[in-house]
Amino acid sequence: MNMENKEFAFKGMTVNGIMMMIVVILAFLLSAYLGVMAIASYNFWLFAISVPLFILAVIGACGFIQLEPGEARVIMFFGKYRGTFSKAGFYWINPFYNTKKLSLRARNLDADPIKVNDKSGNPVMIGLVLVWKLKDTYKAMFEVDTQTMAAARAGSAELGGASAAVIMNALQNFVRIQADAALRQVAGQYAYDNEEDETGITLRDGSDEINKELELKIDERLAMAGIEVVEARINYLAYAPEIAAVMLRRQQASAIIAAREKIVEGAVSMVKMALDKLKDEGVVELDEERKAAMVSNLLVVLCGEDNAQPVVNTGSLYQ
């Protein structure tokens, strides 16, 4: 990929717009006055002066440009790039220059979720939000076919018919397509969630690392168009509808198993502590059979989902 920076600042003549506007208005008034005087006096020379002066005034009126902060104009002269003008204000330049206005402000792209297959082959729905801005106006206008795309979107057969808004919308569409491709590439490298006995970064819990990789991939794809990625983040992640119910049951089963393991671990610890206390303090002497019965009863009480119903034993311990 050619990463050479071909953009440069416009070095042609620029004149203060207000001052030049006064000159153009005076030229119009003077040409009108000379024309009236020529008709009134039948003076050919006055008429010969007023007509070219009027034509020059009309041509001069086509050279005004206005730029706000965060805007730039790509200036061309009969198809040749003459530079980029980005100084905010009201100016006059050579009317024969062809200019294209572009926005250098940051723009958002909130992409709709798309269906992709993760590393495990499971279909997932994933979406992103992207903040981007134009960095190189030369690449944006001449390295990608922005003008033709803009003219097509504007319904105009001529490139000059595409306004700044339409050109930026064409760039937005280019960004959307490239971001979609990068998102599919990154999502296919990771699993949605860790399966049993698996470790590593997943789409669900590795957001920072994955967002950085996603931003890098999109930035690489958009560099050809002179676009800089400010931030790219995954903002939506879910299983595809056709497997969402099954995966939800699997997650619920995993959660139940993990909870049961904790309950059993705690119950065994409490039973052991109870037996040790009874033995150390000499409260009662239990043989192995009675210890087993006690352990069984305590585990039922501690591990059962329902509250245990106490049974009062009115006989002896061994009856």
N, C-alpha and C positions, 0 to 999 in steps of 0.2 A: 504493500500500500504506500502510495506517495504521500509522505507527511510534510513535504516542503511547504513553507508558509509563503503563499503568493499574494497575500493581501498587503496593501500599503496605503498610506494616507494620500488623499487627493492633494496635488500640489498646484493645480491650476488657479487661475485668477478668481477671486470671490470679492464681491462688493457688498457693502451694507445695503440691505434690502430697502430700508426707508428712504435712504438718499437716492437710490436708483429708481424707486417708485415716483419720487418727485420729478426726476429727469424724464421718465416715460410720460407722465401726465403733462408736463410742459411740452414735450414733443407732440403729443396728440393735439393739444390746444394750438400750438404753433402751426401744425399742418392744417388744421381746420381753418384757422385765420387766413393762412396763405391761400387756401383753396377758395374761400369766399372772396378774397380780394382778387384772385385770378379770374373768377367768374364775373365779378362786378366790372373789372377793368379790361377784360378780354386779354389778359397778359399771359402769354404762353410760358414765359420763364418762371413766373410765380407758380403756375400749375405744375411745371416740371420739377420744381423744388418740393412742393407740398406732397405730391404722390410718393416719391421715395422716402420722404420724412415720415409719412404715415405708415408705410410698409416697415420701416426700421422700428417705429414705435410699437407696432403689432408684434414684430419678432422679439423686441426687447421685453415685452410684457410676458413672454413665454419662459423667461429665465429665472423667475422667482422660485425659491425653495424655502420651506420652513421645516425646522427640525426641533423636536422636543427632547429633553433628556431621556436617554435610553433608546434612541432611534439612530439610524444611519442610512445613508444613501449610497448605493453602488453606482458609480458614474462611468458611462461608456461613451465613446466617440466613434460613431460609424462601426460598431461591433467590437472595438478594442477597449479593453479595461483600462481606465485612466486613474483608478483609485477609489477609496472609500472615504466619504465625508461624514463626520459624526459630531461636528461642533454644533451645539444647540443654538438656535436663533433664527433670524429671518435674513436671507442672503439672496444675492443675484449672481448667477453664473452664466457662462456661455449658453445661449438658448439652443444651440445645436447639440449640446450634450444630452444623452438619454440617461435618465436616472430611474433607479428602482429603490423604493423605500423599504427598509427592513427594520424589525423590532429587535433590540438587544436585551429586552427585559425577560425575566424568568417566567416560564409558563409551566402549568400543571398538566399532567396526563393521568387521569384516573381510568385505567384500563378495566374493562369488564372481565370477570373471571372466565378463564378458558379451561377446557378439559385436557389434561395431560396424563401420561403414565409415569409414575414415579419409578425409582430404581427397582422396586419389587414387582413392577408391572401392574400395580393397583391404579385404577383411574381416580384422579383427584381434580378438584376445582381449585384453581389458584389465580389470584389477581394481584396487580401491583399498582403503586402510585409512583409517578416519576416527576421530578422537577428538572427542567432543562432550560438552556438558553443558548442563543446564537453567539458563537465566539469568532468565527472566521467567515466574513461575508463573501469572500471570493469563492470558497468551497461551496457555500450554500447556494450560490447562483450558477456556478459553472462546473463544479465537480459532479453534481447530481442534476438531473433534468427537472429542476424546480420550476422553471418558467413554463415549460410545456404542460406539466401537471397542473400548474396554477391556471393557465389559459383554458385547459380542458374543464377544470372545475368551475371556471367563470362562464363557460359556454361561449368563449370567444375564440375565433380562429387565429387571432393575432396575439403575439406575446405581449404587446403593449396594452392589451385590454385587461390584463391581470392586475388588480390593485394589491396594495401591501397586505391587506387582510387576507386576500385569497392566496397570496404567496406563502404567508405564514401558516395558513390552514393546510396548504400542500406539504409544507415541512412537518406540520403536526401529524399528518397522515403517514409520512415517511418514518417519523419517530415511533408511531404506534406499531407499524409493521415490524420494525427492527426490534423494538422492545418485546413484542410478542414472541419473535424467534429466539431472543436471548432468554426469555423466561422459560420457554419450552426446553431449551438446552440445559439450563441450570436445574430445573425441577426434575429432569430425567436422571440426574446424577445422585440424587438422594432419595432415601425412603421417607414416606410420610411419617412413620413412627418406627421405633425399634421393635423388631420381632423378638421372640424368646431367644435368649442367649446371644443377642447381637448388641454391639456397641457402635458408637460413632455419631456423627452429626446427622440430624434428621431435619426435615422441613418444619416439624412442629416445635422443636426446641432449640434449633441452631440458627435463630433468626439473624444475629449479628454477623456471623461468618457468611451465611448465605446471602444476606443483603449486600455485603461488601463484594462478594463474587458476582452477584447480579449486576451491581453498579459498574464493575469492571468490564463485564461482557457487553453491556449496553454501550458503555463509553467507547469501546473498541469498534463497535458497529457504526456508531454515529460520528466517529472522527472524520470519516470521508466526506461528510456533509458540513463540517465545521461547527458541529454542535457539541456543547459541553454538558455533561450530566452533573447536576448539582447534588441530587440525592435520588436513590431508587430503593424502594422498600416493598416487601410483600405485605399487602393489607387484607388479603382474604385467603383462607386455606380451609378446605373441607373435603371429605370424601365425596366422590360422585354419587348422585342420588341412587343409582342402581345397586351400590354396595354399601351405602351409608348405614342401613339398618343392620346388616350382618356385622360390619366393623364395630358398630356401637355395642352389639351383644358381646363381641369378643373383648372389647375394652371393659365392659361391665364384669365379664367373667374374670379377667385379669385382676380387676380391682377387688372382687370378692375373694379370690385366692390370696392376694396379698394381705387383705384384712384378716382372713382366717389364720394365716401364718403368724401374724402379730398376736392374735388372740390366744392361739395355742402356746406360743412362746411365753406369753405373760402368765397363762394358767399353769404351765409346768413350773415356772419359777415360784408362783404363789403356793402350789402344792408342796414343793420341796421345802420352802420356808416354813410352812405349817408343820410338816413332819419333823423338821429339825427343831423347831420351838418346843413341840410336845416332848421330844426326846431329851433335849437339854434341860428343860425345867422339870422333868419327871412328872408330868401331869398324868400320863397313862402309859402303860406298857402295851404295845401292839405287836402281835406276831405278823409274819409275812402275809398271811391270808387276810387279816384285818387291815393291814396297810394297803393291800391291793384294793380292797373294797372301799376304803376311805379315798384313795386316789381316784378311783372310778367315780365315786359320788361327787367329789370336788370338781373333777373335770367336766362332768355333766352340768353342774351348776355354773361353772365359770365360762364354759364354751357354748352353752345352749343359748338359742336366740330368745326363747320365752323365759319368763321368770319362773324359778323353781318353786314348787309347792312343798313346804316342810312337812315331814311326817314324824310325829313324836313316838319314839320307841319306849313303851312302858315296861318292857321286859329288861333282861340283862343285855349286856353288850354282845353276848354270844348266842342269843336266841333271836 
